[in-house]
Amino acid sequence: MKVYIYILTMALVTYLIRVVPLVLFRNKIENRFVSSFLYYVPYACLTALTLPAIFYSTESVISAIAGLVVAIILGFKGKGLVIVAAAACVTVFVVERLLTLI
């Protein structure tokens, strides 16, 4: 019985989080600060979720940093997501193999 209460509570909270902004903000948001804040929230959340995973998913922090640097450089050069992800993975693989030889 407890499990069903937990599930219903989680469903209610999730529903309210999605519905309350739609109910409260019916008109277009004119405030520049609020608009700017809401524009950057997805990027900040994605970064907060992804960055720790980068450093904890490899054998070594050195290989993680190397892959991150390659991904940032290729991202700034305008390469596509598949190219950036593949190059970062290959970089991590190569650096980890080189570290095992040392």
C-alpha positions in Angstrom: 0.0 0.0 0.0 2.9 2.4 0.8 4.3 1.9 -2.7 1.1 3.1 -4.3 1.0 6.2 -2.1 4.6 7.0 -3.1 3.8 6.5 -6.8 0.7 8.7 -6.6 2.6 11.4 -4.7 5.4 11.4 -7.3 2.8 11.6 -10.1 1.1 14.5 -8.5 4.3 16.4 -7.9 5.4 15.8 -11.5 2.1 16.9 -12.8 2.1 20.1 -10.7 5.6 21.0 -11.8 4.5 20.8 -15.5 1.0 22.4 -15.1 1.7 25.3 -12.7 3.9 27.3 -15.1 1.3 26.9 -17.8 -1.5 28.2 -15.5 0.5 31.1 -14.0 2.2 32.4 -17.2 -0.5 32.6 -19.8 0.8 35.7 -21.5 4.1 36.1 -23.2 6.9 36.9 -20.7 8.1 40.5 -21.3 10.7 40.8 -18.6 14.1 40.5 -20.2 15.8 39.0 -17.1 13.1 36.3 -16.7 13.2 35.5 -20.4 17.0 35.2 -20.4 16.9 33.1 -17.2 14.4 30.7 -18.7 16.3 30.5 -22.0 19.5 29.3 -20.3 17.9 26.9 -17.8 18.0 23.9 -20.1 21.7 24.5 -20.9 22.6 24.8 -17.3 20.7 21.7 -16.3 22.2 19.7 -19.1 25.7 20.8 -18.1 25.1 20.0 -14.5 24.0 16.5 -15.4 26.6 15.8 -18.0 29.8 17.2 -16.6 30.1 14.9 -13.5 29.4 11.9 -15.7 32.3 12.9 -18.0 34.8 12.7 -15.1 33.4 9.6 -13.4 32.8 7.4 -16.5 36.4 6.8 -17.5 39.3 5.0 -15.9 41.4 8.1 -15.4 40.6 11.8 -15.0 43.4 12.5 -17.5 41.6 10.7 -20.3 38.3 12.4 -19.3 39.9 15.8 -19.6 41.5 15.0 -22.9 38.1 13.8 -24.3 36.4 16.9 -22.9 39.0 19.2 -24.5 38.6 17.6 -27.9 34.8 17.8 -27.6 34.9 21.5 -26.7 37.3 22.3 -29.5 35.3 20.5 -32.1 32.1 22.0 -30.8 33.4 25.5 -31.1 34.5 24.7 -34.7 30.9 23.9 -35.5 31.2 20.1 -36.0 28.1 18.0 -35.6 27.1 16.1 -32.5 28.0 12.6 -33.9 31.5 13.8 -35.0 32.1 15.5 -31.6 30.9 12.5 -29.6 32.9 10.0 -31.7 36.1 12.1 -31.6 35.8 12.4 -27.8 35.2 8.7 -27.4 38.2 7.8 -29.6 40.3 10.3 -27.7 39.4 8.8 -24.3 40.1 5.3 -25.7 43.5 6.2 -27.1 44.6 8.2 -24.0 43.6 5.3 -21.7 45.5 2.8 -23.8 48.6 5.1 -23.7 48.2 5.5 -19.9 48.2 1.7 -19.5 51.5 1.6 -21.4 53.2 4.1 -19.1 
